Amino acid sequence: MEVTFYFIHLFGVALIVLSPVLLFLLMIIILLGLFVGRIEKWRTSDAIYFAFITATTVGYGDLKPDQSISKMAAIVIALVGIVLTGIIVAVGLYSVDAALNSTR
């Protein structure tokens, strides 16, 4: 149980330290989603939904851009989402490794 609490502590501290970077990446995703939504004439909620579905690479396909510039923005959203996910996974792996090594 001690390892679990130490992991949660490390993970939380690392996320707080990286919060400016994570928030910057989230803002890029949101702003690009709003940009796509404006071009495609979607509601704001649909645009943000599209951005996060694309950024997480879920891609349900219920909304898809028709304009070329929107498609390019969707590619950038996906790439930024992959970077965001990679950072969070890296922090998680670091925290697991550090927590497990603290008990040895």
N, C-alpha and C positions, 0 to 999 in steps of 0.2 A: 504494500500500500504506500510505503514511503517513496518508492520509485515513481509511482503514479503521480503523487503530489509534486515531486521534484520535476517530472516531465511537464506537468501543467504549468508550474511556475516558470520554467525555462521557456516554454512555448509562448506564454503570455508576455514575458519580458521581451523576447525577440520580436514578437508582433508589435509591441509598443515602440521598440527601437526602430523598426522598419515601417511604422505607420505612415510617415510622410511619403515614402516611396509607394506603399500600397494604396494610399488615398489618391496619389497622383495618377496611378494606373487606373483606378476606378473612375476618376474624373475623365480621363481620356476615353474610356469605354462609354460613359454616359454622354459626353459631348459628341462623340462620333455617332452614337445612336440617335441623338436628337438631330444631328445633321442629316443622317439617312432618313429619318422620319419626316423632316421638313421637305426634302427632295421628293420623297415618295408620297407626301401628303397623308401621313399616318397621324393618329392621335399621339399625344405625348406618352401616354402609358404604353401604347403599342411599340413606340420607338425604343423606350427603355427596356421593355420586355425583349424585343428583338436583339438589342445590344447584349444583354446578359445571356440569352439563349445562345447567341453566336459566340460570345467570349468564353463560355463554359464548354463550347463545342458540342452541345446537345443537339442543336439544329433541328427542331421539330419540323420545319418546313411550312408552317402555317402562315408565316409572313416571309416574303422574299422580295428583295429589291429588283426593280426592272431597269433602272437607269445604270449606265456604265460607271458613273462616279460613285453611286451608291454601292455597287458591287465591289469596287476598290476599297471603299471605306469599310465594308464588311470584312474584307480580308485583313485589314489593319486591326479591326476589332478582335478578330480571332487570334491574331498574332499577339496582341497585347494581353488577351485573356490567357494564352498559353504561358506567357512570361509571368503573369500574376499567379497562376496556379503553380508554376514551377518554383517560385519564391516561397509560397506557403508550404509546399511539399518539402523543399529543402530545409526550411525552418523546423518542420516536424521531424524530419530525419535527424537533424542536428540535435534536437531536444531528446529524442529517443536514445541516440548514441551517448550523449552526455549523461542522461539519467541512468542508463544501464552501467556505464563505466564508473559512476559514482559509488556503486554498491560493491565493486570488486576490490 
